Amino acid sequence: MVRYGTCIAKQVFGSNGGVFTRDVYSINEWDYNGNANVQNIGGTSGPDGFNYVVDAITKAIELGAPYTKSIITIILKSGF
């Protein structure tokens, strides 16, 4: 039998079964964070946005994955 990974129980956000919400930013400016390593970009504030939408999607999945209910909004900015 082949097994992969481990199962982890999802967390309930807050004490009343609330929903985890967060904004993730993606900016349309190549060289704003062009020299930053994508692993070091938080993406949760406008000036710290990701250069590529696919990186913002990846971060959204990482942020929401631990919870039973989550809403992650990806905000597309035109640059700063």
C-alpha positions in Angstrom: 0.0 0.0 0.0 1.3 3.4 -0.9 0.8 6.4 1.4 1.4 10.1 0.9 1.6 12.9 3.5 -0.5 13.1 6.6 -4.0 14.2 7.4 -4.3 17.3 9.5 -7.6 18.4 11.1 -8.7 21.8 10.0 -8.9 24.6 12.6 -12.1 26.6 13.3 -11.2 30.3 13.3 -12.3 32.0 16.4 -14.3 30.6 19.3 -17.7 30.7 17.5 -16.9 28.9 14.3 -16.2 32.1 12.4 -14.7 32.6 9.0 -11.0 33.5 8.5 -10.8 36.5 6.1 -7.7 38.1 4.6 -6.7 40.3 1.7 -3.8 39.4 -0.6 -2.4 42.0 -3.0 -1.0 41.7 -6.5 0.5 44.8 -8.1 1.0 45.4 -11.8 4.5 46.8 -11.6 7.3 44.5 -12.7 10.2 46.1 -10.9 8.4 47.2 -7.6 9.2 43.9 -5.9 11.2 42.5 -8.9 14.3 42.0 -6.9 12.5 40.4 -3.9 12.4 36.7 -3.4 8.8 35.6 -3.7 9.2 33.6 -0.4 9.9 36.9 1.4 6.9 38.8 0.1 4.0 38.8 2.5 1.4 40.0 0.0 -1.0 41.2 2.7 -0.4 44.9 2.3 -0.5 47.0 -0.8 3.2 48.0 -1.0 4.1 44.3 -0.3 2.1 42.9 -3.1 3.0 40.0 -5.4 4.2 40.8 -8.9 2.3 37.8 -10.3 -1.3 36.8 -9.7 -0.3 33.1 -9.6 1.9 33.9 -6.6 -1.0 35.7 -4.9 -3.2 32.6 -5.6 -0.6 30.4 -4.0 -0.4 32.6 -0.9 -4.2 32.6 -0.7 -4.3 28.8 -0.7 -1.6 28.7 2.0 -3.4 31.2 4.2 -6.8 29.6 3.9 -5.8 25.9 4.0 -5.6 25.5 7.8 -9.2 26.6 8.4 -12.6 25.0 7.9 -14.0 28.3 6.4 -12.0 31.0 4.8 -12.5 33.9 2.4 -9.3 35.3 0.8 -9.8 38.3 -1.5 -7.0 38.9 -4.1 -6.9 42.7 -4.7 -5.3 43.7 -8.1 -3.5 47.0 -7.8 -2.1 49.1 -10.6 1.1 49.9 -8.8 2.3 52.4 -6.2 
